[in-house]
Amino acid sequence: MQTHSQDTIVAIATAPGRGGVGVVRLSGPSAERIARELIGERVLTPRRALFASFHDREGDVIDEGLVISFPGPHSFTGEDVVELQGHGGPVILDMLVAACIDAGARQARAGEFSQRAFLNDKMDLAQAEAIADLIDAGTIASARAALNSLQGAFSDEVNILVEALITLRIYVEAAIDFPEEEIDFLSGGKVASDLRDLCIQCQRVLEEARQGRLIREGMTLVIAGKPNAGKSSLMNALAGFDAAIVTEIAGTTRDVLRESIQLDGMPLNLIDTAGLRDSADVVEQEGIRRAYEEMKKADRLLVMVDSRESDIDPMDIHSLLPQSQQQLENLRLPITVVLNKADLSGLNTGPRADGTFVISATTGAGLPALREHLKLAAGYQGEAQSRFSARRRHITALEHALAALESGEHQLHTQAAGELLAEDLRAAQKALEEITGAFTADDLLGRIFSSFCIGK
């Protein structure tokens, strides 16, 4: 997504729907001129509200409300920004936007205000993403984590790592570039010690980021199994209400059902799928195909089995999921096997030595142990363990940085190769700077900001 810095952009900044107040935001070099055209050339005092009537091109009154000017660079985007605050009706706000466009503005793209704030150094990329995370927060914990990221908690951790990396790179590359100075970068173990400290710090930030990602996104759990194993009953039991239709008829669930719940503050995205079996029914076949597609995107697979089946082998996943061998071969997906209907089979509920869980989705017996297992499997350590929000791309970047640091450590101890160590340190720094946007490809910026809402 390319930004034209000479353009003045406009968008509705408040949520869709009706409300007492609606806000239209302008940003760019002509923001104040356009606002004055709408209010009859009245003088705007920076950061002071002015009550005025808003007019269209023909001079007809659209609405009346407040106008506030925020001259750059002391504004959200770093450019001249003006907010028109009128009544919160969709038609009124659309008319205000149209009047601004008639006066020379253009409709803002998704996330363009935040992108301009990033490009004008008002915030880094992690902070810009935290704005979207704060808007989308579904829990108190995720909102607090996103706010901490917006205030720089995550960026500060990354910047500390980058500064330490730069210091170490300077030392190592000086030893390579000026060998006549007889700088021995192995002497006294300084480089080895600093590098080990960097690995430890990076691992700590990575673990915190994983918790932040869990708080923000949760774990996606696909429930799969044969028809009538109790998949929909388990989904209802975990959700706490009847999210899925449950009957004694095999094949009741034909499509993918989704529900988002919380396990002690951890978001859990439940996906109930069609029963897996050989079927000539075209609709059922499509449901089964979609079930396997959801497995490919899941964080974990929960396989439901009727505990009354005497010939099952819980350790043989392919016997539990018909037609699954080809589809599951390349998934590398962690799996939890649950033996359901303990109230009918008479099995003792709870975890078993082979790693499976015996439950009754109908009575709720065994469910507390399963819930604890799911939190443990996700690595969830509680809301207090997450100081900032994080995304998948942040986790990937930190993992790449840690891998490069550990590779450098290996080169240092096995080859004593300063050039190879320097290259690994450079790769680690590049990976970390992708988080804050100090080094970020334009296409990645486009993908990130295009996911924001219009007006932000």
N, C-alpha and C positions, 0 to 999 in steps of 0.2 A: 504494500500500500504506500504510494508516494504522497508526500505532503507538499503542497504548493504554498510556501510561506507568505506569498503576497495575496493569497486569497483570504477573504473574510468568510468565516463559516457560521452557520446558524443551525440550531436544533432545539427541540423541546428537551429540557433537562429533568423534568419531573416524570414520574411513572405514568404509563398509559392508564386511561380511565378518567373518572370524574373526581374532582376534589375542590376544596375551598380555594386553593391557590395553585396556579400553574406557572412554571418558569420557562422562558425562552432565553437561550444563551447565545450571545454573539462573541466571536473571537477573531481578531485580525486587525490589520491597519485601518480598515474603514468602519470598525465596530461603532465608534462614537458618532461618526457622521451619519450612519444609517439610523442609529437610535434617535438622533436629533431630528431627522426627517420625519420619523413616526410621531414625534411629540411636539412638532411645531417649532423647531430650532431653539428650544429652550436650553439654557446653560446647565451643564452637568458638573457637579462638584464631586471630585474623586471620593469614593467610599461613603457617600451620603445619599440617602434615599430621597428621590423626588417624586411627588405624586403628579401624574399626568394622564392625559387621554392619548390613546394610540390610534393613529389614523392610517388608512390605506392610501394608495396612490391617488385616488380620486378625492381624497380629503374626508371620506366618511369615517365616522368613529367606529373602531372595532371593539374597543374595550377601554377600561381605565384601570390604573394600578400604579405600581412603583417602578422606578428606573434607578439602577445603581451602576455606577461606572467604576471599573478597576483598571487604571492605566498600567501598561506594562513598564518595567518587568515585574512589578509587584502584583501579580495576579496568578491564578491557577496555571494558566498556559504559558505565562511569561510574555504574552502579547496583551494588547488592549482588549479588555473583556467588558461587555455590558450585559446586564441581566434585566429582562423585562418581566416583571411579576404581575400577572393578571389573574383573572378568575380561571379556575381549573377545569373548564369544559373542553373536550377534545376539539370541537369545531372552532372555538375561540382561539385556541393555541395554534391550530393549523392556519387560521387566517393571519395570525401574527407572523408566523414563519413565512407565509406567502408574501406578506408585505415587506419583510426583510429581504427576501430574494428579489422582489421587484426593485428594491433600492440598491441592489448590487452584491448581496451575499449569495452564497451557495449552500445547499444542504450538506451538513457535515456527514462524513462516513462514520461507521461504527468505531468508537474508540478514538476518534481523531483529536478530540480535546486532550485526552490523556497522552496521546502520542506527541502532540505539540509540547506538552509539559515536559515530556521525556527529552525530546530533541532540543528544547531550550534550557536543559539542565536544571529544571525545577525539581526533578526527582529522578532516581535511577529506575531501571527496568523492573527490578523486584518490587519496588514501591508502587510503580504504576500497576503492576499485576495485582498488588494487594488491594487496590481500589475496587477492582472487579470482584475480588474474593470477599471484600467487606459487603458489597452490595448483594452478593449471592449467598452470604452466610446463612446456613440453616439451623445453627445452634449457637448458644451463647459462647461456647468455647471457641468455635470457629470464627465468630465475630471478634472476640478478643485477640485471637492469634493474628487475624488479618490486620487489625488495628495496630498491633505491635510491629508487624512487617511494614505497614504504611509509615510508621514513625521511625523506621530504620533499623529495627532490631536484627533482622536477617542480613541486611546489607552491611551492617557494622561487623557482623561475624565474618562475612565473606571478605570484606576489605582488610580486616586484620590478617587473614590468611594470605591475601595478595601482597600486603606490605612485607610480611615475613618472607614470602617467596622472592620478592624483588631483592631484598637484602641479601638473601642466600645466593641468588643468581649473580649479583654484582661480585660477590666474593669469589665464587667459582669461576666466573668468566674472566676475572682479573688474573687468576692463576693460570688460565689457558692463554690469554692474550699477551701476558708479560712474563714469560718463563725466565727471562734474564734477571727478574727481581727475586727469583728463588722463593716465590710464595708457594708453600706446600699446603694445598688445601686439605690434605689428610693429617697434617701435623696437629697433635693434641686432641684429635677427634672432634674438633669444633663442627665441621660440616656434618659428620655423621650424627652428632648429638642434635644439631639444629634440624636436620632432616627428620630424625625420629620424632622430635617434638611436633614438627609440621604434620607428620602422618597421624599422630595422636589427636591433634587439634582438628584435622580434617575429618577424622573418623567420628569425633564428638559432634561436629556440626552436621555431619551426614545423618547420624542417629536422631538428632533433634529435628532435622528436616523431614525425616521419615515419619516422625510423630506428627509434625505439622501437616504433612500430606494426608495422614490418616484422619486428622481432625477436620481437614477441608473436604476430602473426597470420600473417606471411608473405604471399606473393603467391599468389592463386588463378589457376591456369593451366588453361584448358579446351583440350583437344586435339581438334580437329575435322577432318573431311575426308571424302572418298568412301570407300566400303568397300575394304578391302585396301590402303590407302595406307601402313599401317604405324603407325597410332596406338597400338595396344596394344604393339607392339614398342618404340616410343619410350618409352612409360610404363615398361615393364619395364627398359629401358636406363637411364633416369634414376633409377628407384627402386633398381636394383641387384639386383633379384630378380624372380621371375615373379609380378607382382601381377595380371596380366591373362592370359586364355587367348589364345593366338595360333595360328591355323590358316590354311591357304590358302583356306578357304571364306569367301567374301564374306558379311558380315553376322553374323560370329561374336559380336561385341559387340552385345547387344540393349538393355542397360540402362546406366545411368551407373555408372562405377567410380571410386572415390576412393582416393587414397593420399597420405599426408603424408611428405615427405622433407626433407632439408636440403641446401642448396648452400653449402658453406663457412660454415655457421652461420645461413644465411637459410632459414627455413621456406618450403617450396614445397608448396602444396596442388594436387596433380595431379588432374585430372578427365578421364577417358577417356570418350568418347561413342560412340554408335552411328554407323555410317557413314551419311553423308547422301546420299540418292538417292531417286528416285521409286520407290515400292514400294506394292504392293497388300496386303502382309502387315500385318495389324492390329497385331501385336506390334511389328514393325519400325517402323511409323508412330508408335507410342507412344514408342519409343526415340528417334526423330528429334525428336519434340515435346519430350521431356525434354532433349535435347541443346541445343536453342535456349533452353530455360528456364535452363539452366546458364550459357549465354553471357551472359545478362542480368545475372548476379550475379558474373561473373568480373572480375579485374583486367586480364587479357590473354587474347587468343585466339591459339592456335598452330594454323595451318592446315597439315595434312600433305598432300603431293602426291606421287604416284609420279613420280619423275624420268624414267621411260621414256615418259611421255606427251608426244608431240612437238607436240601442238596446244595446249598450255596457255599461258596468259598469266599469269605470277605476279603481275602488277600488277592483274589484273582479279579482285577477290575474289569477285564474284558468279558468275563462271564456275567458280571452284574449289569453291564450296559450293552445290550444287543447292538450289533453293527458298529461297535465302537472302536475296534482295533485300528482301522485305517484312520479314523478321525482323530483318535487320541494319541497316535504314535508320536506326533511332533509337537504336542501341546506343552509338555513339561509342566503340567499344572499340579500343584499340591492338592491332594484329595483326602477328604474325610468321609469315612463310611459309617452310616447310621443305620442301625437295625431298629425298625419301627414296629409298632403294635405289640409292645411288651405286655399290654393289658390283656391281649388275646393269646399270646404264646407262653406267658408265664415266666419269661426270662427276667432276671434281676436287672434293674435299670442302672445306668451309670457307665463310666469308662471301663473298658476291658483291657487285658494285658496285650492283646494284639493291635491296640490303637483304635479299635472301633468303639462306637457309643451305642448303648441300648436305651431307647426312649419309648415313651408313648405320647405321640403328638396329641392324642385325644384327652388324656388325663393330665399331661404336663410333667409326668414323672421322667426324670433324667434330663430335662431341659436345662436346669441351672448349670450342670456340668458341661453341657454342650455349649452354652453361652460363654462360659469361662474359657473353654478350649478355643472358640473362635477369636476371642480377644487376644489370647496368648499366641495363636497362629498368626494373627495380623501384626504382632509386636506392639500392641497397644499398651501403654503404660499409664494411662489416665490423663485427664485434661491438664493437670498441673505440669505435666512433663513437656508440654508444647508451648514454647515462648513465641513462636512465629508460625505463620502459614507457609506452605511450600507446595510446589507443583511437581508433576512428574519430570518435567524438563530440568528442574533444579536438582532433583535426586540424581538424574542421569549425569548432569555436569559434575556434581560432587563425586560421584563414583568414578568418572573419568579422571578427575583431578587426583583422587586417592590412588587409583591404579598407576598413574604416571609417577607419583611420588614413591610408591613402593617399587616400581621399576627402576627409578633412579637409585633407590637404596640398594637394590640388587646389583646394579652396575658399579656402584661405589665399593661394595664389599667384595665382589667377585672379580671385577676387571680393573678397578681403580681408574676408570676411564672418565676423565673430567668432561670430555666433549659429549659423551653419551649422557652423563648426568645433567649437563647443561640443557640438552635437548629435552629431557624428561621434565625438567623444571619449567622450561618454556611452555611445554604442552599442558602442564598442570595450571599454570597461570592463565593460559588461553581459556581453558575449561571453566575456571572460576569467574573470569571476566564476562563470560557469556551469561552468567546469572544476573549481573547488575547492568549489563548492556554496554560495558566499556569496550567489549569486542562482540558484536552481534551481526550476523548476516541480515541484509535487508528483507529477504523473504521470510526469515523468522519473525522479524518485527511485524510484518504484514499479517502473519498468522496470529500472533499474539493479540494485536490491537483489534483485529477484525472480530474477535470473540467478545469484545466489550459491547455494552448497550449503546444505542444512539444517544447522544447528548452527554456522554462521558468519554 
